[in-house]
Amino acid sequence: MEIEGRVAVVTGAASGIGFGMAGALAAAGAQVMMADVDETRLHAKEEQLRDAGHTVAARVVDVGDQADVDALADATIDHFGAVHVVCNNAGIMRRGLSWELSLQDWEDTIRVNLLGVVHGIRAFVPRMIAAGEEGHIVNTASLAAVMAVPDASPYTATKHGVLGLSEALDAELRSVGAPIGVSVLMPGLVRTRIGQPVTAPDPDPDGPLQPGQMNPSEVGTRVVQGIRDSTLHLFTHAGQMDLVSARFDRFTAATPAS
């Protein structure tokens, strides 16, 4: 799938991986609808991309609200005339022991990280199928989709859910003959604000990276290539498959021989 001239939607687009994807898609020639719950940061990033010569628009959206995401789909089509790429990316992280985190922490994480993706699929996929054009869905999971992150059980559980949901969606779209690809993005360590207070500043994009850490812009570039190649399982960091293989080796070792 080619990106130039297409219309893309990115949730969680005001910072981190979402802004990295929005910038990479815009640089590849897409018209981009940026969505985020943080109005001030969203419009600042919208202006940043517009000042760079890109065609973008922005809408404040709570991905945990189906009506809000439905309105985003309608607004995107009203503004740009179509939608071809949808990046269900918005996410949050609450840290703590699984039995000590509040029920509110669990519900908030599920509402954004998992139901936010469900709402995006329900809002956009029927419209994309009806349009009959080539398209692509990108659902942001994490390396936490294939290995547990201690002290972040809600995050781990939701990202496992996004992986399974994405694989099922891919099979469903192929079963009905829809020309819509699916990617589940599973990045490793990326320099973002996730897990920090909403008022925390964005990391310095020119500052030093931690060992193994990647800038969001590089993730965005890999997402663009994944869309072009229709890559279902979209990893970002070298060595990730070693961690995945180690987990499945443990499954194999635990399987009865007969």
N, C-alpha and C positions, 0 to 999 in steps of 0.2 A: 504494500500500500504506500502510495506517495503522500507526503504531508502538504506540499505546496498547494495553496488554494483551498485547503480544507478548513473546516471549522472545528475547533477543539474546546472542550470545557475542562477546567481543572478546579477541583475543590481543595480547600486548604492551601490556596494559591498565594497567600500573603507572606509566606515565609518558608524556609526550609526546602524540602524536596518538592513541595507544590510549586513554589516560585521557580525552582530549578527547572521543573518540567514546563511551566508556562513560558519561561524564557527560551528554552530549547525548541519548543514547538513553534513559537513566534519566529525565531531565527531560521527555522526550516521553512517558513512561508505560510504557516497557518494563521488564521484569525482566531484569537483566543478570548474566551469568556472566562474571567477569573472570578472565583467564588471563595468567600471566607466569612467567618463570623466576626472577625476583627476589622471593623469598618475603617478605622484610621490607618492601620497598617496596609489594608487592602488597597485603598485609594492611593497611598504613597507608592506602592509597588506598581499599580496600574500606570501612574504617571511616569515612573522610571522606564517602563517598557515602551510607553508611547513616545517619550522623549528620545528613545533609541530608534525610532522610526517604525515601530511595529503596530499592527492593527489589533487593538485589544479593547475590551469592555470589562466592567466589573459589576458584581452584584453581591450584596451582603446576604449570606445564606447560612442557616443552621441545618447541617446535613442530618441531624437527628429528627428533623420534622419533615415527614413525607410531603406535606403541602408546600413547604418551602422549596424542596427539591423539584417538585412538579412545576412550580412557578419559575424556577431556574431554567428548566427545559423549555418552557413556553417563551421566556424572555430571550433565550439564546436564538431560537428559531425566528422570533419576531425581529431581533436585531440583525442577525447575520443571514437568515434565510434557510439555514440548514444546521445539522450537527453530524459530524463524522467520527470524532474521537472524544471519548469521555474518560477522564482520569478521576476515579473515585479515590481520592488521596487523603482527605482530612483525617486526622488521628490525634489521640491524646494518650498519655501514659500516667498512671497513678502508681506510685511505688509503696511497697509495704508487704508484710507477710500476709498470705492469702486469708488467714483466719482473723487477722487484725484489721484489715482494710474494711472500711464501712460499706454497707450495702449500697449507699449512694455512690461510692467510688466504683463499685462493680457495675451498677446500672449506667452511670455516666460513660464508662469506657465501652460497654456493649452498645450503648445508644449511638455513639459517634463512630467507633471503629468497625463495628459489624453492621448494625442497622443503617449507618450512613451509606455503606456500600449497597445494601439491599435497596434502600430508597433510590440510589442512583440508577441501579439496574431497572427498577420498576418504572422510574420516570422516563428514562431515555431509550431503553431497548425497544419497547413497542413503537415509539416514534421512528426509530432508526429502521426497524423492520418494515414499517409502512412506507418509508421513503424509498426503500429498495436499493439504496446506494451502498457502496463498500464502506465499511466502518471498523472501528476498533474500540474495545473497552480495556482500560488499564485499571486494575484494582491494586492498591498499595497494601501489601502485607508487610513482611519483615523477615529477616533471618529467624525471628521468633516464631515464624510459621512452621519451621521444621526442627527447632530445638528450643527447649524451655529457657526462659529468662528468670532466674530466681529474683524474688522481691518484686516481680511484675506479673503476677499470675493473671490478672484481668487482661493485660496487654497480650500475653502469650496465648490465652484462650481465644481472644478475638482474632488474632492474626492466624492461628490455626484454622479458625472458621472461614476467614477470607480466602485462604488457600483452597479449602474444600469447595467453597461456593464458586470460586473462579473456575476450577476444573469441571464442576457440574455445569456451569453456564456455558463453557466452551463446547461440551458434548451436546448440550441442548440446542445451541445455535447451529451446530453442524447437522443435528438430526432434522431440523426444519429447513435446512438449505439456506440459511441466512448468510449473506456475505459479510459477516461481522466476526473479526478475530477477537481473541481475549489474551491478555497478558496479566499474570500476577507478579507484581514487583516485590522482590525479596532482598532489599538492600541490607548490607552489614552496617558498620559504624559510619554514620554520616554527621557532619557538623551542622546540627539544627538546634532548635529551642525545645524540642519535645521533652516532656517531663519537668520543664521549668515553669514558673508562674507566667501567666499571660502577659504580665507587664515586663517580662525580661527582654532586654534588647536582643536584636539579631546578632549572631556571632560575626566577628570581623572576617569578611570573605578573603582578606589578604593576610590574615594571621596564620601562625604556624599550625599545622595539622597534628593531631595526636597519631601515634603509630597505628596504621591500618585504617585511618579515618579518610573519608572522601568528601569533597565539596558537593553541595546539592546540584551545582551546574553540571558536574560530570555525570551524576545520576540522570539528570534530564537528557543529556546527550545519549546515554545508553537506552533510555526509554524510547527516544525517537527511533533509534536503530531497531529496537525490539518491535515497534509498531510496523516499521517497514518490512521486517523479516517475519512478522506474525509469530513471535516467540511466546509460547505459553508460559514457561517457567523462566522468569527474567531475573537472573542474579546479577550482582554488580561488582563483587569483590573477588579477586583471585583467592583460591583456597577455600571458598565457601562449600564446594562440593565435598571436600574432605570431611567437613563437619556433618554434612548431610549423610554421607556414606557411613560415617562412624555410628550415627544413630541407627541406620537401617541394619548395620552389622549386629548391633545389640538386639534388634528384633529377630534377626536370623538365628542368633545364638539362643534365643529364648523359645524358638519354635520347636515343638515336639518333632522328633524324627519320623514318627508314624502315628 
